[in-house]
Amino acid sequence: MDLSTTYLGMKLKSPLVPSASPLSESLDNIRKMEDAGAAAVVLHSLFAEQLAAESEDLDASLSHGSESFPESLSYLPEPAEFHVGPEGYLEHIRRAKEAVGIPVIASLNGSTLGSWTAYAREMEQAGADALELNIYRIPVDPALPAKDVEQSYLDILEAVKKTVTIPVAVKLPPYFSNLANMASRLAAGGAAGLVLFNRFYQPDLDIETLDVAPRVVLSQPHEQRLPLRWIALLYGRVKTSLAATTGIHFAEDVLKMVMAGADVTMLCSILLMRGIDHLSTLEADMRRWMEDHEYESVEQMKGSLSQKGCGN
């Protein structure tokens, strides 16, 4: 039985890929991911603010435009909370590449053009097999037109593509007025893959302290419906790899996403809840289901329930 798939031009042994999370900060965890069946790993994100801090521009970068993006900025880590600086991140890439044989995908998190785009070249030189742009932007300025928001994604992609030769994926939010058009424009702009979807932290309020209380809520299976729908709609219509993330907890979820048209499924919350070894459970359950239903390969089922492949 062949579970292999292709993502960002890379041949992977299965669609199971741990997404960016604190788990990948540890080399031991990355080794465990490979041993448990991970086909690749997306490293935890390097935040743009870390790069700004390195050049002593942190205060200016955090305060500039804060009226426009208060939510986005308030949910990025404070400087003291960064677990690893830029140089440490590059070293982590090098050590991860030495430690495992699966592809290592670096992740950059930011909201605007800046020095972090050029930093992508150093990630490539450190050995990253691909780069995921985790563009974290929540536009709240009433004077900012939608077309400018969309153009900022294209500008960031263009700037990064000029600095690297490795494949670049873009992690998208679902909030564009015409997501299909945006996906098509990013593909035309050189995005080798689209990751659907970025899951922004939502603010909560503490009525006793009268303050904002950021609380991370792990995804639940019902949340997969949104990426499931859009992957099914985009499959065969955009010339780029498609990665599904959010709410993927069990083998059935992985199989659904593949049938909708996903090349890979990215896992985070379920690994935080059940541990890295859950990857081996997912693979075993996938194999069992495929054998019971007489599927010989992942490619055989890919896109079979997309809008392109399904009449209803």
N, C-alpha and C positions, 0 to 999 in steps of 0.2 A: 504494500500500500504506500502510495507516494503522497506525502503531506507537503511537499515543497511548493514554494511560491516565489514570485519575483517582486521585489519592492525597491524602488529607486535604482533600478537596473541591477540590483544585487540578487543573486539566487540564494534563497533562504530555505532552511530545512523544514519550516512550518510557518503558519501565520501567527505564531505566539511571540509577541515582543513586549517586554516590560517597558512601560512609558516612563518619562522623566518623573522621578520621585526621590525622596530621601534615601530609599533603599540602595540606589546606585552610588551613593557616596562612599560605600565600603567595597573594597576590592574583594573581600571574602564573599559579600553578597552577590557581586557580579559573577564570581566563580560558581556560586550556588545556582544562579540563574541559568548559566550554561549547562550545568550538571542536571538541572531539573527539566531542561528541554527548551529553554529560550532560544529563538532563532537569531536574535540580535538584541541589543539593549540600547535604549536611549538614556544617556546620562542625565543626572539632575541639571537644572538650568544654571547657566552663568548669567547673572543679572547685569543689565546695563549699568546700574548704579555701582556695581563693584569696579567696573572699568573706569567710571568717573572718579571713584574714590582713589584709584591708583594714580590718577593724574591731578589729584587735589582739587577736583572740581565738584565734589559731591554736594556741597551745600547749594551751589548755584544750580546744579542739575535737578536737585529735588525741589527747589523753590520755584524755578522757572516754569511757568505754565501750570502751577499747582491749582490755580483757579479753574483751569479747564479740565484737569484730570485728577481731582482729589481722590476719587475712589481707587483709581489705578495705582497712584503713588502710595496711598496709605496701606495697601495690601502687599506691597513689596517688602522684603525684610529690611529691618534697620541695619545700619552698618555693622553693629556689634553682633548681629545674628547671622551674618554670612558664615557658612561653615568652611568655606575655602575661597581664597582670593584668586585672581586671574592666573598668576603663575602656578599656584597650586592646582588649578583646574587643568592647565596644560599638562602638568606632571601626572595628574590623575588619568588623563587620556593615554599618555605614554605607558603608564603602568597597567592600565586596563588592557591595552592592546597586547602587552607582553603576557598578561595573565590568562587571556581567553582566546579562542579561535573564532568566535562569532563576531560579526560586524559591530563596531562601536559607533554610535551616532551621538555627536555632541549637540547640545541645546543652548541657544542664545535667547534670553528673555529681555525684551525691551519694547518701547512704544514709539520711538522717533529715530530719525537718522542720527548717527553720532559715531564716536570712535569704536563702538562695539562692532559695527559692520566690518571695519577693516580688521578687527581682531579675529574675524573668522579665518583669515589666512593662517594665523598662528595655530588655530585648532587643526587645520588641515595638515600643517607641517608637523604637528604633534602626533599625527597618525589617525585622526578621525576618518572613518570611512564615509560619513555623510554628515550633514548638518541640518538640524531642525530649527526653524525660526519660530519661536513662541512669541508672537507679537501680541503684547498685552496692553490693549488700548481701549479705554471706555470714554468715548467723546461725549462731553456734557455741555460744550459751549454752543448755545443756541445760534450763534453766528457762523458756525463751522458747517459748510455745505457737505452733503453726503459724498459728493464726487471728490472732495478733498480728502475725506477719510479713506475712501477706496484708493485714491492715488498714493496715499502714504504707504500702503501695503506694497504697491507696485514699485515705489521708489526704494523701499528697504530691500526688496528682493533684487532689484537691479543693482544696487550698491554692493550687496553681498556677492552676487553672481560675478561681478567684475573682479572680485578678490580671490575666488576659489575655483577649482576645477572639479571638486567632489560634488556629488548630487546634493541639492538643497530642497528640503521640504518646508512647507509653510503650514503651521498649525492655525486654523481659522476659527473665529467665533461664528455663530449661526445668524448674526443679526443684520446681514446685508439685505437691502431691499430686493435684489435679484442675485441670489447666491450662485445660480448657474452661470450668470454672466461673469461674476467675479472669479469663479473657479476657472472659467475659460480664459480670462485675461491673465491670470496668474500662470496658467499652463503655457500660454503663448509667451509670457515673460521669462520662461525658463524654469519654473518650479517643476522639479522631478516628481514631487509628490504633494498631496494635500492631506492633512490630518484633520479629521472631523470628529469632534469639535473641541475647541478650547473651552474650559469650564471655569468661568470667572468666580472668584470668591464673592459671596453676597454678604453685605453688611448686616449686622444685627445691632440692636440698641439695648443698653443696660439702663433700665429706668431708675435704678437705685443710685448708680454712680453718674447718671446723665452723660454717658459717653458711648462712643461706638465700640462694639465688642466683636472683633473679627473671630469667627468660629468656623473652622474647617469641617465641612460635612462630606463624608465619603459618598461616592455615587451609589445608586441603587439600580437594579436591573431594569426598572421601567424607564429609566433615562436613556436607554439605548435606542428608543424609538426614533428620536430625532436624527442621530447619525445614520441609523438604518434606512430611514426614508430618503435622506439626501444622497447616500451612496447608491441606493437603488436608482435614483433619478439621474445621477451623474455618470454612472457606469456606461462606457461606450460612447459617451458624448464629450468627454474631455480627455485629451491625450496626456495623461499623467497617472502615476500610481495613486491609489486611494487607501488611506489607513483609517480604521474606525477606532474611536476611543470614547469612553464614558459608558458605564453601566454594563460592561462585559465581564461577567462573573463566572459563567459556566460554559461547558462545551457547546450546549445548544445555542448560546449567544454567539460564540465564535462561528459556528456553522451558518447561522442566519446571516451574519455579516458577510461571510464569503459568498453565500448564495445571492446576496444583494449586489455584490461586486467588489468587496474589499479585498485588497491584496494581503493586508495584514490586519491583525487586531491588537490594539495596545492596551495593556493591563496595568492598573495601578491600585485602585481601592481594594480589590479582592486580594491582592498580594499583601497589602498592609493588614487586612483583616485575618487572612487564613495562612499567611506565610508563603515564602517563595516556592516551597515544595508543591503548592497547588498547581503549578505549571505542569508537573508530571501527571497530575490527576486530569487536567484538561486534555492533555495529549492522549492519555489512555482512553478517556471517554469519547474523544473524537474518533479514534481508531475503531472503537467498539461500534459506534453508531454507523460509521461509513461501511464497516464490514456487514452489519445487519441489513443495510440498505443498498448493498452491492455497488458502492462507489469505489473506484480504484485510485482516484487521485483528487486532490483539492482543485486542480485546474478543471477537472471534469464538472464540478459543481459551480465554479466561480461565475457569478453573474446570471445564473439560471433563473433567479427570482428577481432580477432587476426589472425596471420598467421596460427596458429594451427586450428582455427575454421572457417577460410574463404578460400575457394578454390582459389580465385583470389589474 
